[in-house]
Amino acid sequence: MKKIISFVIFLTYLLFPLHSFAASVLPLDLSRIHGEASYVFHGQCIANDAVEDPQTGMIVTVTTFSILETLKGNVEQTYTIKQVGGKLPKSSDLMMVPGVPKFEIGKNYVVFLPQPSRLGFSSPIGLDQGKFDILLDKQGNNVVGNGRDFTQLLENVPQQNIPSQTNALNNNTVVNKKIKRTRMQLNDFLSIVRKMGNKK
């Protein structure tokens, strides 16, 4: 049993930057997500390719984004990440890894990423916590969220960086009345992230 556990820990070290994986089970606020990220961008997923990784022999999914706006780090017009898991095309070979975020082609996201690991793997900071989905609310406005309450996400962000609560926090998209403020107007969110990175 110890050998299996050691192998899992070793594999985790190779595939994920250690600080990102360790934090994946803990709730992270936006300040920490942003602080641990080397790259932050607003982009559209344009490709998902499941392949056999030549370095590890494992099935991996290579996701490519078309960059709409770079918010932190140096990112070109497209950016590609490699994550463990996926299903090889025209094959029954499948590798599922719980917790690894998935992206859908054609959908837009705000993504917070670390430096790739030694083997080139890169998943969002805190896994799903560093992946903010962009959706349309009932009024047709773009809203963003990662499933967490923005009251908690923004608690360590300087107040002057946050637009007025009336405009920033969108309750109209919430289906479950017990969950509040899980969506924010995209423009307000981008404004906050720009200010965190001192970008206008």
C-alpha positions as CSV (number, residue, x, y, z in Angstrom):
1,M,0.0,0.0,0.0
2,K,2.8,2.4,0.8
3,K,4.4,1.9,-2.6
4,I,1.1,2.7,-4.3
5,I,0.7,5.9,-2.2
6,S,4.3,6.9,-2.9
7,F,3.8,6.4,-6.6
8,V,0.6,8.5,-6.6
9,I,2.5,11.3,-4.8
10,F,5.4,11.1,-7.2
11,L,3.1,11.1,-10.2
12,T,1.2,14.1,-8.8
13,Y,4.5,15.9,-8.4
14,L,5.4,15.3,-12.0
15,L,2.0,16.2,-13.5
16,F,1.0,19.2,-11.4
17,P,2.9,22.2,-9.9
18,L,2.9,21.1,-6.2
19,H,1.4,24.4,-4.8
20,S,-1.5,24.2,-7.2
21,F,-2.3,20.5,-6.4
22,A,-2.0,21.0,-2.6
23,A,-4.4,23.9,-2.7
24,S,-6.9,22.1,-4.9
25,V,-8.9,20.7,-2.0
26,L,-8.9,24.0,-0.1
27,P,-11.2,26.9,-0.9
28,L,-9.1,29.7,-2.4
29,D,-10.1,33.4,-2.6
30,L,-9.4,35.4,-5.8
31,S,-6.3,37.1,-4.3
32,R,-4.6,33.8,-3.8
33,I,-5.8,32.3,-7.1
34,H,-4.4,35.4,-8.9
35,G,-1.2,35.4,-6.7
36,E,-0.3,31.8,-7.5
37,A,-1.0,32.2,-11.2
38,S,1.7,32.8,-13.7
39,Y,-0.7,33.3,-16.6
40,V,-4.3,34.7,-16.5
41,F,-6.3,35.2,-19.7
42,H,-9.8,35.6,-21.1
43,G,-10.1,33.2,-24.0
44,Q,-12.2,30.8,-26.0
45,C,-11.5,27.1,-26.2
46,I,-10.9,26.2,-29.8
47,A,-9.5,22.7,-29.6
48,N,-9.4,19.6,-27.4
49,D,-7.2,16.8,-28.6
50,A,-6.7,13.5,-26.6
51,V,-3.4,11.9,-27.4
52,E,-0.9,9.6,-26.0
53,D,1.8,11.7,-24.3
54,P,5.3,10.7,-25.6
55,Q,6.9,11.7,-22.4
56,T,4.8,9.6,-20.0
57,G,2.9,7.2,-22.2
58,M,-0.4,8.4,-20.6
59,I,-3.5,9.6,-22.3
60,V,-3.6,13.4,-22.1
61,T,-5.9,16.2,-23.3
62,V,-4.3,19.1,-25.1
63,T,-6.6,22.2,-24.9
64,T,-6.0,25.2,-27.1
65,F,-7.4,28.7,-26.3
66,S,-7.8,31.7,-28.6
67,I,-6.8,34.6,-26.4
68,L,-9.2,37.5,-26.2
69,E,-7.3,39.4,-23.5
70,T,-4.1,38.7,-21.5
71,L,-4.5,39.6,-17.9
72,K,-1.2,38.3,-16.4
73,G,2.0,37.0,-17.9
74,N,3.1,36.8,-21.5
75,V,0.6,34.9,-23.6
76,E,0.5,34.8,-27.4
77,Q,-2.6,34.8,-29.6
78,T,-3.2,31.2,-28.7
79,Y,-2.2,29.3,-25.5
80,T,-2.1,25.5,-25.1
81,I,-2.3,23.4,-21.9
82,K,-1.8,19.7,-21.4
83,Q,-3.8,17.9,-18.7
84,V,-3.8,14.2,-17.7
85,G,-6.8,12.1,-18.9
86,G,-9.1,11.8,-21.9
87,K,-10.3,9.4,-24.5
88,L,-8.3,8.6,-27.5
89,P,-10.2,9.1,-30.8
90,K,-11.3,5.9,-32.6
91,S,-10.3,3.9,-29.6
92,S,-11.8,2.5,-26.4
93,D,-8.8,3.7,-24.5
94,L,-10.0,6.1,-21.7
95,M,-8.3,7.7,-18.7
96,M,-10.4,9.6,-16.3
97,V,-8.8,11.7,-13.5
98,P,-11.3,13.1,-11.0
99,G,-11.0,16.9,-10.4
100,V,-9.1,17.7,-13.6
101,P,-11.1,20.6,-15.2
102,K,-12.7,20.2,-18.7
103,F,-13.2,22.8,-21.3
104,E,-15.8,22.8,-24.1
105,I,-14.9,23.9,-27.6
106,G,-16.6,27.2,-28.5
107,K,-17.0,28.3,-24.9
108,N,-15.3,31.3,-23.2
109,Y,-13.4,31.2,-19.9
110,V,-11.2,33.3,-17.7
111,V,-8.4,30.9,-16.7
112,F,-5.7,31.2,-14.0
113,L,-2.7,29.0,-14.7
114,P,0.6,28.1,-13.0
115,Q,3.9,27.5,-14.8
116,P,3.8,24.1,-16.5
117,S,5.2,21.2,-14.5
118,R,8.5,19.4,-15.4
119,L,6.7,17.3,-17.9
120,G,4.7,20.2,-19.4
121,F,1.4,19.6,-17.6
122,S,-0.7,22.6,-16.5
123,S,-4.1,22.7,-14.8
124,P,-5.8,25.8,-13.4
125,I,-4.9,27.0,-9.9
126,G,-6.9,24.9,-7.4
127,L,-8.2,22.9,-10.4
128,D,-11.8,24.0,-11.0
129,Q,-11.3,27.1,-8.8
130,G,-9.0,28.7,-11.3
131,K,-11.4,28.1,-14.2
132,F,-14.2,30.7,-14.5
133,D,-17.0,29.8,-16.9
134,I,-18.6,32.6,-18.9
135,L,-22.4,32.3,-19.4
136,L,-25.3,34.4,-20.4
137,D,-27.8,35.5,-17.7
138,K,-31.5,36.0,-18.3
139,Q,-31.0,39.5,-19.6
140,G,-28.4,38.3,-22.1
141,N,-25.4,39.7,-20.2
142,N,-22.1,37.9,-19.9
143,V,-21.6,36.7,-16.4
144,V,-18.7,34.7,-14.9
145,G,-18.2,32.3,-12.0
146,N,-16.4,29.2,-10.7
147,G,-19.2,27.9,-8.5
148,R,-18.1,29.8,-5.4
149,D,-19.7,32.7,-3.6
150,F,-18.2,36.0,-4.7
151,T,-18.6,37.4,-1.2
152,Q,-15.9,34.9,-0.1
153,L,-13.9,35.1,-3.3
154,L,-13.5,38.9,-3.0
155,E,-12.9,39.1,0.8
156,N,-9.2,39.9,0.4
157,V,-9.5,42.1,-2.6
158,P,-9.0,45.8,-1.8
159,Q,-12.4,47.5,-1.7
160,Q,-11.4,50.2,-4.1
161,N,-10.8,47.5,-6.8
162,I,-14.4,46.2,-6.5
163,P,-17.2,47.9,-8.5
164,S,-20.4,48.7,-6.5
165,Q,-22.0,45.5,-5.2
166,T,-25.3,46.4,-7.0
167,N,-23.6,46.2,-10.4
168,A,-21.0,43.6,-9.7
169,L,-22.8,40.8,-8.1
170,N,-25.6,39.2,-10.2
171,N,-28.2,37.3,-8.4
172,N,-30.5,36.9,-11.3
173,T,-28.8,33.8,-12.7
174,V,-29.0,31.8,-9.4
175,V,-31.4,28.9,-9.5
176,N,-30.9,27.6,-6.0
177,K,-32.0,30.4,-3.5
178,K,-29.6,29.1,-0.9
179,I,-26.6,29.8,-3.2
180,K,-26.0,33.6,-3.5
181,R,-23.7,35.7,-5.7
182,T,-22.1,32.8,-7.6
183,R,-22.1,35.0,-10.8
184,M,-20.6,38.4,-11.5
185,Q,-20.9,40.6,-14.6
186,L,-17.9,39.6,-16.8
187,N,-16.8,43.3,-17.4
188,D,-16.7,43.9,-13.6
189,F,-14.7,40.7,-13.0
190,L,-12.2,41.6,-15.7
191,S,-11.9,45.0,-14.2
192,I,-11.0,43.6,-10.8
193,V,-8.5,41.2,-12.3
194,R,-6.9,43.9,-14.3
195,K,-6.5,46.1,-11.2
196,M,-5.0,43.1,-9.3
197,G,-2.3,43.0,-12.0
198,N,-2.1,46.7,-12.4
199,K,-3.4,46.6,-15.9
200,K,-5.8,49.3,-17.1
